[in-house]
Amino acid sequence: MKGRFLIPLLLLVPSVSAYAGQCETNFTKKGNVISGTEYFTSVQVNGLSIASAIGQVRNVGIGRNMVVLDEDLNAGTLVLEEPSTALSRPLPLHITADAAGTVTASLKLRRASVGHTEEIKKGICEMIGSLKPGKTAPPRSAAPKPLPTVIGAPQLAREIEAQAKENAAVVADRYKGRMYTVKGSNAGVSDGKSGGYYVTFQSSTSLIPGLAGSDRELFATRVRCLLQPNQKAYALTLRANDRITLTGEFDEYNPHDFVVELKNCVGQK
């Protein structure tokens, strides 16, 4: 697999597949590196309802630590996505199901991305090839609780800002519930919601914290943390330019204020 971006590896996890042959036969590819390559396939399972199909694929995705961006049992649609890593950017896998038991899957690569067709085929077919007949949606699987991702504040800001430029609407669903341990330098402490305090990270990394940057930094995306109520003492003892590490949960991205906001943050020593 070569290219500017790598295909998420969790799509390639092996599983027992009852309909893999049908899925592989129906697998098609269109487009190119310039426009973005798309992959499509489908399986047909007699006695499979829309709700059961979507529920089964959803649980397979959850079991592989994929994020459920959208799910509609009535309409028969599901969008799954593997979290981004240092080597890969997220790619939405779109699933649809109809009353005849036909389940389709589609995946589109970004422009300038190259994927290994056979590996993509194998990964997708292992996901929808394990479907079984059923009339009702299975109980929702509990998502595994991952450890916080350790990341620098400027890196987190750039990552979310870049994805928002592609599609700002998807950021909230893509990052909801994600935990981060963020490292950087303190740009300031301010009053927050419900009497709490915000701690804002500096937008760039420098060997000399607080060193004046260019005017462009005025419009650079920053990361800020809303501290837990029991963190008042921590907030009041911080000084500008202190090196800090905070652990918190993604709350929102505000493209108008250039802010990535985390909540329930706790200072780490």
Sequence and secondary structure as in RCSB ss.txt:
>XXXX:A:sequence
MKGRFLIPLLLLVPSVSAYAGQCETNFTKKGNVISGTEYFTSVQVNGLSIASAIGQVRNVGIGRNMVVLDEDLNA
GTLVLEEPSTALSRPLPLHITADAAGTVTASLKLRRASVGHTEEIKKGICEMIGSLKPGKTAPPRSAAPKPLPTV
IGAPQLAREIEAQAKENAAVVADRYKGRMYTVKGSNAGVSDGKSGGYYVTFQSSTSLIPGLAGSDRELFATRVRC
LLQPNQKAYALTLRANDRITLTGEFDEYNPHDFVVELKNCVGQK
>XXXX:A:secstr
  SSS   GGGG     SSHHHHHHT EEE  TTT  EEEEEEE TTB HHHHHHHHHHHHHHTT EEEEEETTT
TEEEEE    SS     EEEEE TTSEEEEEEE  TT    HHHHHHHHHHHHTT   BSS            EE
EEHHHHHHHHHHHHHHHGGGHHHHHTT EEEEEEEEEEEEE GGG EEEEE SS  SSTT    GGGGGS EEEE
EE GGGHHHHHT  TT EEEEEEEEEEEETTTTEEEEEEEEE  
